[in-house]
Amino acid sequence: MTRPGFPLEEDYPEVRDRLLAGERYQRVTVGGLREYLAGGDVSLLLLPGDPSAIPESHDVIIIFPEIVRLLAPPPRPGVVARADEALLLSRIGMTRTPALAFFRNLRFLGGIDRLRNWAEYSAEIGEILKSEGTPLPDSFFETPHERAPESEGRILLPMTGREGLP
C-alpha cells in the first residue's frame, strides 16, 4: 500500500531529501492509470527516469511542483511508478526521461521530455493544453500480463504521428 506523500520516496530514495516538504502526489501505475486519468480534467504525470543515470532528472523532480502550481486551473499531478515508466513512455510515443505527460479525461494531450527552460516549458505546455488530444484505446490501460500475444503490435497515436504500444 502506498502511503500519502511524494511517491519518489519509494521509487527513488536517492532524491527524496531534495523534495519539497508537504507535496502530495499520487504514485501512478499502469494498472491504476484508467481510474487515475478519469478522475479529473487535466492530469499531469511525471516520469522522472533514473536520477543516478540522468542528472537532469533531479532538476525536473524539483521543478515539477512549480509547474503544477503555475498552471490554472491546476492539473491533477501524479508520478509514474519507476517500474512502469518504460511501458508508459512507449505507449505515448515518447522515448526519453525525464518527461511530463499531459492527459485530459482519458485523452493524451502531449508530452515534454528532458529539462527545458521556463520559456520553453511555458510555450510547449500552452500548446499542449490547447490540444483536443488523442483518445486512449482500452488496450492502452492493459498491464503486461493482461495482454494477449497478438496484441503486442504497435499503434500510431494520431496526434503525435508516432508509434506507441496498443
Secondary structure, DSSP 8 states (H G I E B T S, - for coil): ---SS-THHHH-GGGGGGS-TT---EEE-GGGHHHHHHTSSEEEEEE---TTT-THHHHHHHHHHHHHHHSSS--EEEEE-GGGHHHHHHHTT---SSEEEEEESSEEEEEEES---HHHHHHHHHHHHH---EE--GGGG--GGG--GGG-S-EEETTTTEEE--
